[in-house]
């Protein structure tokens, strides 16, 4: 019998996504948010605009994590250094191999996404997208 803690579905999904990103030679974006959050919905709308969507398709894999009312899937938030501490949406950009956290919005940088322009989001993602 093993005494190791059982992995949650979210952590397993994160590990699988990291492996997939490595296989595809892309970076992984872990996007923390919730459907009740206006800023999360605003960021979601920006991510499907043509220029941002093309950048994502070329350089990234996205894993969306629903944090509910800051009461769901928090184990991954903890593993990644608590990026949701100053609000959602929160983003962590990871390089799979060698593993490295390239960016994290621990300061709440995207928590006002409804006030951000598409250019601001695109510029942020371009900073980390080149392989």
N, C-alpha and C positions, 0 to 999 in steps of 0.2 A: 504494500500500500504506500502511495506517495503522499508526502506531506506538503508538496508544492501547491500553492494556490491555483485554483482553476482559472484559466484565462477567460475573460468575458468575450462575448461575440464581437464587441467593438474593438478590443485589442487584437483579436485574431484577424479581423477585417483590416485593421491598420497594418499588421505584419504582412498580410497577403498583398495589400496595395503597395507597400514598400518593395516587395519582391517583384511585383509586376512592373513598377516604375523602373527598377533596375534592368529588368529584361528588355524593356522598351527604350532604354537609355534616355529616360526622362526624369524630371524631378517630381516629387510628390507634394501636392498642396493639401494640407488638412485644413478644412474650412469648418469652423465651429459656428453654429447658428441655431435658429429656431424659427418656426413658421409664424409665430406671433410677433416677431421682431421686424419693424418697418425698415430698419437699416439693413437687415439680412436680406429682405425681399428686394431692396434697392440694389444691393450688390449682386444678387442672383440675376436681376435684369441686365446689369452691365456685363456680366460674364458671358452672355449670349449675343452681345453685339458683335458684328462681323470682325472687327480688328482684334478685339480681346479674345474672341472665340478662336480665331486662327492662331494667335500666339499660344493659347492654352493647348490646342490640338498638336501644335508642333513641339512644345517643350515640357508639358506638364500632364500629370494624372491628378485628378481631383477626387478626394475622399471627403464627403460631407458628413459631419457629425452633428446630430440634433442634441442639444443640451437641455431641451425642454425649458423649464423655468429655473435653470441652473441646478437641476436635480436629476439629470440623466446623463449617462455616458461620461461621467466626470473622471473615471480612471484614466482615460486617454489624455484629458486635460492635465492631470497630475503628472503623467509620464513625460509630457512635452513641456513641462515647466510652468504650467498654469497660465496659458495665454489668454484665457477668458476673464482674468481677474479684473480688467478695466472695461469689460463690456464685449458684446458681440455685434457684428460678426468679428471673429478673430481668425487669423491665418497663421499657419506654420508651414514654411517651405523647407523641404528636406531633400538633401542629396542622398540617394540610397547607398552608393558605394564610391569611395569610402563614406560611411555614414557621417552626415554632418547636418546640423540645423543651420540653414543659410539665413533664415529670417523668421522672426516671430513678432506678432503685433501685441506684445505684452503691455504696451503703453496705451492700448485702446485706439490705435491708429485708424482702424476701420469702423469703430463703433459709431461714427457719424457718417456712414456710407451714403445715406440719403442726401447729404450735403456735398458729397464728392462728385467730381466730374469723371467721365469715362477716361479722359486723358490722365488724370491722377492715378486711377487704377491701372491703366495700361503701363504707365511709367514705372509704377511699383513692380509690376510683374516682369517687365522687360529687364529690370535690374538684376533679376535672378534667373532668367530664362535661358540665356545662352549656354549651350553645353560645352 
